[in-house]
Amino acid sequence: MKPFMGENFLLSNDVAVTLFHEHAKDLPIIDYHCHLSPKEIYENKQFHNITEAWLYGDHYKWRAMRANGILEEYITGSASDYEKFLAWAKTVPMTIGNPLYNWTHLELQRFFGINEILNEKTAPMIWEKVNQLLSQEDFSVRALIKKSGVEVICTTDDPVDELEYHQMLRKEENFDTKVLPSFRPDKGLEINGDGFVTWVERLAIVSGNAINDYHDFLSSLESRIEFFHELGGRVSDHAIDVMMFTETTKEEVNQIFCKALSGEKVTLDEEQKYKSFTLVFLGEKYASLGWAMQLHINALRNNNKRKLAELGPDTGFDCMNDDLIAKPLVQFLDSLEQKHSLPKTILYSLNPRDNHVLASIIGSFQGDGVPGKMQFGTAWWFNDQKDGMLDQIKALANIGLFSQFIGMLTDSRSFLSYTRHEYFRRLVCNLIGEWVENGEVPNDPDLLGSIVKGISYDNARNYFQFSKVTV
């Protein structure tokens, strides 16, 4: 029997052990998609306690606590931070089988040197020990980033953001990690959203251009993309909860846009046309600048309307969607390909049913001499657990080139989440080790080591070319 989360955790054979410890363990991290705060990075935030570092904003943990019968007062409510920590400690033993159990203990081990199991009995001791460490200078946000070996962080930013903290971080001389913005124009695509007109007004202000029609709107979006590019942005991101595509013309979309700008609701057909044309325009711009475009598809958000009204969005009341995505996604990608304007693209679906769909779609659009130009993105959100990661990896390996995969990202709001890269790397090494043990691939240390190193770090470095960004 192996010790709980010992040095060979998740590694079931000698090949896997060698691959992880010799080729993956100590590699830097390129976190090309996350929700970390650039403000907290710039200010080098010092957490007051483990609850602030662990539980503020973490809807993964909130969902588990609700499922364990914890009252909302002790999750997002008025209870003290210590009471909330105790509520989480009570929940942790019940998360066995959920990745939260392993992630929690990985973070305690790697960041704080704590090997005790977190539960109600050990909670007071762990609270005191972790908080004492968090009060020290070498446990500030920047110190945690450095401790994790993070080379690049791509935050998620609205086009109307001023990016003031990114600008100030560029002037920092004692912080080596690149913190770069990612372009997330979701609010500009949700033409039927309650805040659409207000968002367009903000876009006009930050771009310095009056927006009276769709042409003005596209010009303002283009200027913001260029602003992001000047600050090192090389990645966009889109939450495409429902994938749609319809052929249309700029003249028709202008009428739809002006209708929405006047405060009228647009029809579903009009919404589809607006989103389709706008996404193609954005894709063309990304391609011209050498960016990578990310599409996060098939999430069903804010399902509990009572809780949405009470707590707001992004509080743990989302789930997988099951819309069909293949045809509209292919139409969208092909419309860009026909114009020789398809950017490097990373596709994610929250529904694992779509794994082989996405793995096959990317093969239809590879090319231009770019290894892995089209990427099937790592297992996302509800799927970034052992089975979900392995299912995604195997689908990609079965249909495409697993060896060109750009690997893991955190997609997190927590500065302690970088242990997820270790978790992912262990799974990759173990899977390859199993293939060797089964005689499916040769035990070639040089080949396998280079593949592991590629998936863990090199492929993302070569794909995004962040090293060429001057900050």
LORODO-395279 format. One record per residue (C-alpha): residue number from 1; x, y, z. Coordinates in steps of 0.05 Angstrom, whole numbers, plus 5000, padded with zeros to 4 digits. Layout:
<recs>
 dolo    u    v    w
  NUM    X    Y    Z
...
</recs>
This chain:
<recs>
 dolo    u    v    w
    1 5000 5000 5000
    2 5027 5068 4981
    3 5030 5125 5032
    4 4976 5177 5024
    5 4999 5227 4971
    6 5071 5207 4977
    7 5126 5226 4927
    8 5099 5176 4876
    9 5026 5196 4883
   10 4988 5177 4819
   11 5050 5143 4791
   12 5038 5068 4785
   13 5101 5042 4751
   14 5176 5055 4745
   15 5172 5089 4677
   16 5120 5138 4703
   17 5163 5153 4765
   18 5224 5167 4721
   19 5186 5210 4672
   20 5155 5253 4726
   21 5216 5263 4771
   22 5267 5271 4715
   23 5228 5306 4660
   24 5165 5341 4688
   25 5169 5357 4761
   26 5212 5420 4761
   27 5191 5452 4695
   28 5165 5524 4695
   29 5091 5538 4687
   30 5058 5578 4632
   31 4988 5594 4657
   32 4956 5617 4593
   33 4886 5622 4621
   34 4866 5641 4692
   35 4823 5690 4731
   36 4876 5717 4778
   37 4873 5790 4797
   38 4927 5834 4765
   39 4913 5884 4821
   40 4931 5833 4874
   41 4994 5815 4836
   42 5016 5887 4829
   43 5001 5903 4902
   44 5035 5838 4923
   45 4976 5821 4967
   46 4989 5790 5034
   47 4932 5744 5056
   48 4906 5753 5126
   49 4889 5680 5134
   50 4879 5614 5096
   51 4804 5627 5087
   52 4819 5690 5047
   53 4870 5652 5005
   54 4828 5589 4997
   55 4754 5603 5001
   56 4742 5674 4977
   57 4713 5667 4907
   58 4725 5592 4900
   59 4658 5565 4877
   60 4687 5494 4870
   61 4692 5492 4945
   62 4626 5528 4955
   63 4589 5475 4916
   64 4620 5420 4958
   65 4603 5455 5023
   66 4530 5465 5002
   67 4526 5391 4983
   68 4553 5375 5053
   69 4496 5413 5085
   70 4536 5475 5105
   71 4492 5537 5112
   72 4506 5595 5065
   73 4525 5638 5124
   74 4588 5596 5131
   75 4603 5596 5056
   76 4592 5665 5027
   77 4555 5696 5086
   78 4570 5735 5149
   79 4606 5681 5189
   80 4678 5696 5210
   81 4736 5671 5168
   82 4753 5621 5222
   83 4682 5593 5223
   84 4684 5587 5147
   85 4750 5550 5151
   86 4722 5502 5202
   87 4662 5490 5156
   88 4710 5474 5099
   89 4751 5428 5145
   90 4687 5392 5162
   91 4672 5383 5088
   92 4741 5360 5065
   93 4735 5288 5090
   94 4669 5282 5052
   95 4703 5302 4986
   96 4741 5236 4979
   97 4736 5218 4905
   98 4731 5292 4886
   99 4795 5326 4862
  100 4784 5378 4916
  101 4809 5326 4966
  102 4876 5317 4931
  103 4883 5390 4912
  104 4871 5412 4984
  105 4926 5367 5011
  106 4973 5381 4953
  107 4968 5455 4970
  108 4979 5443 5044
  109 5041 5400 5028
  110 5073 5441 4973
  111 5063 5511 5000
  112 5061 5502 5075
  113 5098 5436 5088
  114 5037 5407 5123
  115 5027 5332 5115
  116 4971 5324 5165
  117 4901 5307 5138
  118 4853 5366 5142
  119 4791 5351 5183
  120 4753 5380 5243
  121 4805 5354 5292
  122 4867 5381 5256
  123 4834 5446 5233
  124 4854 5490 5293
  125 4927 5469 5287
  126 4929 5477 5211
  127 4894 5545 5217
  128 4948 5570 5265
  129 5007 5542 5226
  130 4985 5565 5157
  131 4965 5634 5181
  132 5032 5644 5215
  133 5066 5628 5148
  134 5019 5672 5108
  135 5038 5731 5151
  136 5110 5725 5127
  137 5138 5764 5068
  138 5157 5701 5030
  139 5084 5680 5028
  140 5058 5742 4992
  141 5023 5734 4925
  142 5087 5746 4885
  143 5126 5698 4929
  144 5073 5644 4919
  145 5078 5655 4843
  146 5154 5650 4846
  147 5151 5589 4891
  148 5107 5555 4839
  149 5156 5570 4783
  150 5106 5609 4741
  151 5137 5641 4680
  152 5075 5672 4648
  153 5006 5690 4674
  154 4950 5709 4626
  155 4894 5742 4664
  156 4823 5749 4636
  157 4805 5820 4619
  158 4746 5857 4590
  159 4760 5901 4529
  160 4735 5962 4569
  161 4786 5950 4624
  162 4839 6004 4630
  163 4892 5950 4645
  164 4925 5999 4693
  165 4955 5943 4735
  166 4985 5910 4674
  167 5016 5976 4655
  168 5045 5985 4724
  169 5071 5914 4726
  170 5110 5926 4663
  171 5151 5976 4702
  172 5168 5928 4758
  173 5241 5909 4758
  174 5241 5858 4814
  175 5187 5811 4789
  176 5206 5763 4733
  177 5138 5732 4718
  178 5104 5761 4657
  179 5032 5782 4673
  180 4996 5792 4607
  181 4923 5810 4591
  182 4875 5765 4553
  183 4820 5795 4511
  184 4751 5771 4535
  185 4696 5809 4496
  186 4636 5768 4520
  187 4595 5828 4542
  188 4603 5858 4473
  189 4575 5795 4441
  190 4514 5787 4486
  191 4472 5835 4446
  192 4409 5817 4485
  193 4443 5824 4552
  194 4415 5875 4601
  195 4480 5914 4603
  196 4497 5913 4529
  197 4483 5987 4514
  198 4520 6009 4576
  199 4579 5966 4557
  200 4581 5997 4487
  201 4581 6066 4519
  202 4640 6046 4562
  203 4676 6019 4500
  204 4666 6085 4465
  205 4698 6122 4524
  206 4759 6077 4532
  207 4772 6074 4457
  208 4762 6148 4447
  209 4715 6136 4389
  210 4641 6154 4385
  211 4600 6092 4370
  212 4539 6108 4328
  213 4536 6046 4285
  214 4566 5977 4275
  215 4626 6003 4236
  216 4644 6048 4294
  217 4635 5989 4341
  218 4683 5945 4303
  219 4734 6001 4298
  220 4731 6009 4373
  221 4740 5935 4385
  222 4799 5935 4338
  223 4832 5992 4375
  224 4824 5955 4441
  225 4855 5892 4412
  226 4915 5933 4390
  227 4919 5964 4460
  228 4920 5895 4491
  229 4973 5874 4441
  230 5017 5933 4460
  231 5013 5909 4532
  232 5034 5838 4513
  233 4966 5807 4501
  234 4972 5748 4454
  235 4909 5709 4473
  236 4834 5720 4468
  237 4780 5681 4504
  238 4706 5672 4490
  239 4652 5640 4532
  240 4609 5610 4476
  241 4555 5578 4519
  242 4514 5563 4456
  243 4554 5554 4392
  244 4517 5586 4333
  245 4534 5608 4263
  246 4494 5641 4207
  247 4518 5673 4143
  248 4501 5747 4139
  249 4526 5814 4114
  250 4556 5874 4149
  251 4497 5917 4126
  252 4447 5870 4158
  253 4487 5866 4223
  254 4491 5942 4225
  255 4415 5945 4226
  256 4413 5893 4281
  257 4466 5930 4321
  258 4430 5998 4315
  259 4365 5965 4336
  260 4399 5939 4400
  261 4433 6006 4411
  262 4365 6039 4412
  263 4344 5993 4469
  264 4303 5943 4429
  265 4308 5868 4438
  266 4334 5831 4377
  267 4307 5763 4354
  268 4345 5698 4361
  269 4359 5698 4287
  270 4386 5769 4291
  271 4428 5751 4352
  272 4459 5692 4314
  273 4476 5737 4255
  274 4507 5790 4300
  275 4549 5740 4339
  276 4571 5703 4276
  277 4595 5765 4238
  278 4628 5795 4300
  279 4665 5731 4318
  280 4691 5725 4247
  281 4715 5797 4249
  282 4751 5784 4315
  283 4782 5720 4290
  284 4810 5755 4230
  285 4841 5808 4274
  286 4871 5756 4321
  287 4902 5720 4261
  288 4933 5784 4235
  289 4968 5794 4301
  290 4990 5722 4312
  291 4944 5712 4372
  292 4913 5648 4397
  293 4837 5646 4403
  294 4804 5606 4458
  295 4731 5583 4454
  296 4699 5556 4518
  297 4635 5522 4495
  298 4574 5489 4526
  299 4567 5517 4596
  300 4498 5529 4625
  301 4506 5585 4675
  302 4468 5615 4734
  303 4416 5559 4736
  304 4389 5576 4805
  305 4354 5642 4794
  306 4338 5653 4868
  307 4411 5645 4886
  308 4431 5688 4827
  309 4388 5745 4855
  310 4416 5733 4924
  311 4490 5721 4910
  312 4503 5743 4838
  313 4538 5705 4782
  314 4598 5659 4788
  315 4577 5632 4856
  316 4572 5558 4840
  317 4505 5548 4806
  318 4528 5528 4736
  319 4529 5461 4700
  320 4546 5428 4634
  321 4503 5445 4573
  322 4485 5394 4520
  323 4475 5435 4457
  324 4502 5405 4393
  325 4564 5442 4371
  326 4597 5407 4312
  327 4562 5439 4252
  328 4561 5512 4275
  329 4633 5507 4302
  330 4658 5478 4236
  331 4621 5532 4197
  332 4653 5586 4239
  333 4723 5558 4233
  334 4715 5546 4159
  335 4691 5617 4146
  336 4758 5641 4174
  337 4797 5587 4138
  338 4767 5608 4071
  339 4796 5677 4082
  340 4864 5649 4103
  341 4849 5683 4170
  342 4841 5625 4218
  343 4883 5641 4280
  344 4915 5590 4326
  345 4854 5563 4362
  346 4841 5525 4427
  347 4774 5491 4434
  348 4742 5470 4500
  349 4675 5440 4515
  350 4646 5433 4585
  351 4609 5371 4562
  352 4656 5311 4556
  353 4607 5282 4506
  354 4641 5330 4458
  355 4712 5304 4468
  356 4717 5264 4404
  357 4678 5317 4366
  358 4730 5370 4384
  359 4789 5323 4374
  360 4764 5308 4304
  361 4746 5380 4286
  362 4815 5406 4300
  363 4844 5356 4251
  364 4803 5388 4196
  365 4838 5455 4204
  366 4910 5440 4221
  367 4964 5469 4177
  368 5006 5531 4160
  369 5067 5494 4185
  370 5048 5507 4257
  371 5054 5445 4302
  372 4987 5436 4337
  373 4958 5501 4308
  374 4889 5476 4327
  375 4886 5451 4399
  376 4836 5410 4437
  377 4841 5447 4503
  378 4854 5413 4569
  379 4796 5385 4610
  380 4757 5445 4635
  381 4719 5463 4698
  382 4677 5402 4719
  383 4724 5359 4678
  384 4792 5379 4708
  385 4795 5317 4751
  386 4830 5251 4741
  387 4779 5216 4697
  388 4761 5280 4659
  389 4834 5295 4644
  390 4849 5225 4622
  391 4787 5222 4578
  392 4807 5287 4544
  393 4879 5264 4534
  394 4858 5196 4507
  395 4809 5227 4458
  396 4863 5273 4432
  397 4914 5216 4429
  398 4866 5170 4392
  399 4849 5220 4338
  400 4905 5272 4336
  401 4974 5286 4363
  402 4977 5281 4438
  403 5051 5298 4432
  404 5035 5369 4408
  405 4986 5383 4465
  406 4998 5450 4500
  407 4977 5421 4567
  408 4950 5448 4632
  409 4923 5515 4655
  410 4893 5534 4722
  411 4829 5571 4701
  412 4830 5592 4774
  413 4821 5652 4819
  414 4868 5624 4872
  415 4943 5635 4877
  416 4949 5566 4909
  417 4921 5529 4848
  418 4987 5517 4814
  419 4993 5448 4844
  420 4941 5428 4792
  421 4998 5429 4741
  422 5034 5378 4783
  423 4971 5336 4787
  424 4963 5340 4711
  425 5036 5323 4698
  426 5033 5262 4743
  427 4973 5237 4704
  428 5008 5247 4637
  429 5070 5211 4660
  430 5030 5153 4689
  431 4989 5144 4625
  432 5052 5141 4583
  433 5083 5093 4634
  434 5022 5048 4627
  435 5030 5047 4552
  436 5102 5026 4560
  437 5084 4972 4612
  438 5031 4945 4563
  439 5081 4943 4506
  440 5041 4995 4466
  441 5100 5043 4459
  442 5175 5031 4465
  443 5212 5047 4529
  444 5253 5102 4495
  445 5273 5151 4550
  446 5295 5205 4502
  447 5231 5204 4461
  448 5184 5197 4520
  449 5221 5249 4561
  450 5217 5299 4505
  451 5142 5287 4497
  452 5130 5296 4572
  453 5172 5359 4572
  454 5134 5384 4512
  455 5065 5374 4541
  456 5086 5401 4608
  457 5120 5464 4583
  458 5156 5467 4515
  459 5094 5462 4471
  460 5060 5521 4505
  461 5124 5561 4503
  462 5131 5550 4428
  463 5057 5558 4413
  464 5045 5625 4447
  465 5115 5655 4437
  466 5109 5695 4501
  467 5185 5698 4503
  468 5182 5749 4447
  469 5137 5795 4487
  470 5177 5853 4515
  471 5152 5877 4583
</recs>
